Amino acid sequence: MNTAGKVAIVTGAGSGIGRATALALLHEGYAVALAGRRPGALDETVSRAGPDAGRALAVPTDVTDPASVRVLFERTRAAFGRLDLLFNNAGMSAPAVPLEDLSDEDWRRVVDVNLTGVFLCTREAFRLMKDQTPRGGRIINNGSISAYAPRPNSAPYTATKHAITGLTKSTALDGRKYDISCGQIDVGNADTEMAARMKVGVPQADGRVAPEPTMDVAHVASAVVHMASLPLDANVLFLTVMATNMPFVGRG
């Protein structure tokens, strides 16, 4: 893959999948704008890039704020001149409470980050990618296996990940005329701070609480890099990468 001059934006780049993917893209030769709410966490990601850190730009960003998102894309263009890849990774979940006990605020917060934030970033990516030379680029959305099967007490997260699937398909269709491709990666049990509880025990559909296997987050980053490596006339529309023995494809 020839990545000379390639530019990426990674949201949620201060930890977990976002951090691992940003570092993998930097290692492959990309210039990367790292977006996230916590400046210190972004700086920590940059510090881990070693000799590749000179191609990293930390941009504190609130993906739920249209003005903040515009600044992210403006700073990326000013620093690097274009955009070839957007990885919409930023996301969150609500407290795992019974649906009837979920607060309005927790519902809206998850929808704002997981769905509206992805739309706002996608809109700015379209505006930049369709007018640059060479035209076009690639957008990859971080979905979840929750887009196919929910966990107990996960209504906001599951609903937004189902919505991301619809947004991915619409983006892939609407981007054709601008040479913009869009795909979705659905991840199951990557070993991140967010998934640490999996090793201890999480609720199952049958009411049990049981530990679940996890996988190295580097495998997710490698999968994103593979999706990004394709020419724009080829696209991985959906890709699932998961811990092999997690309870997803079986009953229980």
Residue pairs with C-beta under 8 A, 6 or more apart in sequence:
1 28
1 229
3 28
3 29
3 30
4 29
5 31
5 82
6 29
6 30
6 31
6 84
6 85
7 30
7 31
7 32
7 33
7 76
7 80
7 81
7 82
7 83
7 84
7 85
8 22
8 25
8 30
8 31
8 32
8 33
8 83
8 84
8 85
8 86
8 87
8 228
9 32
9 33
9 35
9 72
9 73
9 76
9 83
9 85
9 86
9 87
9 121
9 125
10 18
10 21
10 22
10 25
10 32
10 33
10 34
10 35
10 87
10 89
11 18
11 35
11 36
11 61
11 63
11 87
11 88
11 89
11 90
11 117
11 121
12 18
12 35
12 36
12 89
12 90
12 91
12 142
13 19
13 21
13 22
13 32
13 34
13 35
13 36
13 42
13 45
13 89
14 34
14 36
14 37
14 38
14 41
14 42
14 44
14 45
15 36
15 41
15 192
15 193
15 194
16 190
16 192
16 193
16 194
16 217
17 89
17 142
17 187
17 190
17 192
17 217
17 220
17 221
18 34
18 36
18 87
18 89
18 90
19 41
19 45
19 48
20 217
20 218
20 220
20 221
21 87
21 89
21 220
21 221
21 224
21 225
22 32
22 34
22 45
22 49
22 56
23 45
23 48
23 49
23 52
23 221
24 218
24 221
24 222
24 224
24 225
25 32
25 85
25 224
25 225
25 228
26 32
26 49
26 52
26 53
26 55
26 56
27 52
28 225
29 55
30 55
30 84
30 85
31 55
31 56
31 57
31 79
31 80
32 55
32 56
32 57
33 56
33 57
33 59
33 72
33 75
33 76
33 79
33 80
34 42
34 45
34 46
34 56
34 57
34 58
34 59
35 42
35 59
35 60
35 61
35 63
35 72
35 90
36 42
36 60
36 61
36 90
37 60
37 61
37 62
38 60
39 58
39 60
42 58
42 59
42 60
43 58
45 56
45 58
46 53
46 56
46 58
47 53
49 55
49 56
57 75
57 76
57 79
57 80
59 71
59 72
59 75
59 76
61 68
61 69
61 71
61 72
62 68
62 69
63 69
63 90
63 113
63 117
63 118
63 120
63 121
64 112
64 113
64 116
64 117
64 120
66 120
69 117
69 120
69 121
69 124
70 124
72 121
72 124
73 83
73 121
73 124
73 125
73 127
73 128
76 83
76 128
77 83
77 128
82 128
82 132
83 125
83 128
83 129
83 132
83 137
84 137
84 138
85 137
85 138
85 139
85 140
85 228
86 121
86 122
86 125
86 137
86 138
86 139
86 140
87 140
87 142
87 224
88 117
88 118
88 121
88 122
88 139
88 140
88 141
88 142
89 142
90 113
90 117
90 118
91 113
91 114
91 142
91 160
92 109
92 110
92 113
92 114
93 110
93 154
93 156
93 157
93 194
94 102
94 106
94 107
94 109
94 110
94 154
94 155
94 156
94 157
95 102
95 106
96 151
96 152
96 153
96 154
96 203
97 153
98 153
99 153
99 155
102 155
102 156
106 156
107 155
107 156
110 156
110 157
110 160
111 156
111 159
111 160
114 156
114 157
114 160
114 161
114 163
114 164
115 160
115 163
115 164
115 167
118 141
118 164
118 167
119 167
122 139
122 167
122 171
122 182
125 137
125 139
125 180
126 174
126 175
126 178
126 180
128 137
129 135
129 136
129 137
129 178
129 179
129 180
130 136
130 178
130 180
135 178
135 179
136 178
136 179
136 180
136 181
136 232
137 179
137 180
137 181
137 232
138 180
138 181
138 182
138 183
138 227
138 228
138 230
138 232
138 235
139 171
139 175
139 180
139 181
139 182
139 183
140 182
140 183
140 184
140 185
140 224
140 227
140 228
141 164
141 167
141 168
141 171
141 182
141 183
141 184
141 185
142 164
142 184
142 185
142 187
143 161
143 164
143 165
143 168
143 184
143 185
143 186
143 187
143 238
144 157
144 161
144 186
144 187
144 188
145 186
145 187
145 188
145 240
145 242
145 248
146 154
146 157
146 158
146 161
146 162
147 158
147 161
147 162
147 164
147 165
147 184
147 186
148 186
149 248
150 158
151 158
151 202
151 203
152 203
152 204
152 205
153 203
164 184
165 184
165 238
168 182
168 183
168 184
168 237
168 238
169 237
171 180
171 182
172 181
172 182
172 183
172 235
172 237
175 181
175 182
179 232
180 232
181 230
181 232
181 235
182 235
183 227
183 235
183 236
183 237
183 238
183 239
184 237
184 238
184 239
185 220
185 223
185 224
185 227
185 239
185 240
185 241
186 238
186 239
186 240
186 241
186 242
187 220
187 240
187 241
187 242
188 240
188 241
188 242
188 243
188 246
188 248
189 195
189 198
189 212
189 213
189 214
189 215
189 242
189 243
189 246
190 214
190 215
190 216
190 217
190 219
190 220
190 243
191 214
191 215
191 216
191 217
192 217
195 214
198 211
198 212
198 213
198 214
199 211
199 212
199 214
200 211
201 209
201 210
201 211
202 209
202 210
202 211
202 212
203 209
204 210
204 247
204 252
205 252
206 252
210 247
212 243
212 246
212 247
213 243
213 244
213 245
213 246
214 243
214 246
215 241
215 242
215 243
215 244
219 241
220 241
223 239
223 241
226 236
227 236
227 239
230 236
242 248
